[in-house]
């Protein structure tokens, strides 16, 4: 890390050792062993402890804080108030690893990565004297500072400016006293500044490839959060008084009732950004502090990828393609909401798409446009459900049918019958793993013998964040982490293990954190998969009413690579981190 404390404070090794013991980061015996080894090797105790996995970067910074008499603060998961963040200019924060993170009374709390960096102190002194600010200094790691600094952005200034203009022009406060007045709300939301504020919020989401926008009212302010690479990030705080106008503007765009705030409403609208047609699925929800709005972004023209692009590889790829290329039968993709199931279905359809076949889909909603594919969107309000739509699809002479989701027995029965009568059927199901799809279908009322005859392949998946390509660097794993990887590798099928090098020959990576990834060290996501083909042995367990665990055990015995194993393979190939894989696959 820049301004490494072991170099900057080389004159205080004894105090650092004492701090390690006082904070119970290392035992006296460990410190003494490291001291003896450091004499022989010429390396610092901190360096050796970090290399051996005994001490993390955060713990090292905590210990140096004790030495210098500065409080330690971890900002990696802290939402910093925008007004506080702006106390230190963005360029100063990023150049010198210093950030303001909290206001206590009249004093601002400021964190620095290296409090003995003269240039950083001079820059901070210039900022505080100019603004006549009182500050309390804290110590933090570079990663922590970058995470907080990642919350800077042009969105804040743009939206704040137009809302300031709006507040000057219109009595927004009046709206809260008369929220049932549709005419007044329409007057407010037709005002250009409010429209510009919403446009800026939407544009930022498209620019950063966010999947969702959350507009959440609290007692004192409105939080605008974006889901980036699967993680929600607080990006913007707005004045509480602007809530009715902002929500009503979104309602008008979505063709919802602006004078109804007591019940949830669902709608959608489309907008064009830089020649990209983006669909926004809108959901409003009444809370004690006002209506919350969530918008999901769907880019119909983009995002289409191949199976290889989304991370399907090795034996899993071979078995998935083998199942898709059979003349009939069902492929089921399972996983929780937001795990990329629809993307996998579209990748599968892209592979099957050919002028010689008739492909018909039934979706809610249609997320991507596929040339040569007949796509239909359900509408439960008029009785057009998955079940009724599937019944009609089968009269359209299809070769391949995609059903967005199997939710009930009627849809399950019809999908199974379609797979048994010469059609290729693709669909999704909400279960935790591939084997769990079979008991779930049985719970819906489908007979085991029908499942054994109709299903070709079961797929389960999760999405893990990818290491940022712009700031990736070598990483040292501690003994516990290496043991975890070795244990999972030991459970892999023999043919997979045979292709791997000894663990000590692998170079592990992590993201240092940069502007491109917002300081997180991750940019983009990739899937981890387990692909379970319907073999004779699996059919026997199914017909004998075996459990999902029995099916999973047999599948692994037959060579299935589980999601966790697939994740570890992606760790070894430098695509993601062990921390990410364990987070997504923990039971």
Secondary structure, DSSP 8 states (H G I E B T S, - for coil): -TT-HHHHTGGGHHHHHHHHHHTTSS-HHHHHHHHHHHHHH---HHHHHHHTTSS-HHHHHHHHHHHHT-EE---TT----HHHHTTS-HHHHHHHTEEEEEEETTEEEEEES-TT-HHHHHHHHHHHHHHT-EEEEEE--HHHHHHHHTT--HHHHHHHHHHHHHHHHS-THHHHHTTT-HHHHHHHHTSHHHHHHHHHHHHHHHHTT-SEEEEEE-SSEEEEEEEETTEEEEEEEEEGGGHHHHHHHHHHHTT--TT--SS-EEEEEEEEETTEEEEEEEEEEEETTEEEEEEEEEETTS----TTTTT--HHHHHHHHHHHTSSSEEEEEE-STTSSHHHHHHHHHHHH--TTS-EEEEESS--S--TT-EEEE-BGGGTB-HHHHHHHHTTS--SEEEES---SHHHHHHHHHHHHTT-EEEEEE--SSSTHHHHHHHHTT--HHHHHHHEEEEEEEEEEEEE-TTTEEE----HHHHHHHHHHHHTS-HHHHTT---GGG---EEE---TTTTTSSEEEEEEEEEEEE--HHHHHHHHTT--HHHHHHHHHHTT---HHHHHHHHHHTTSS-HHHHHHHH--
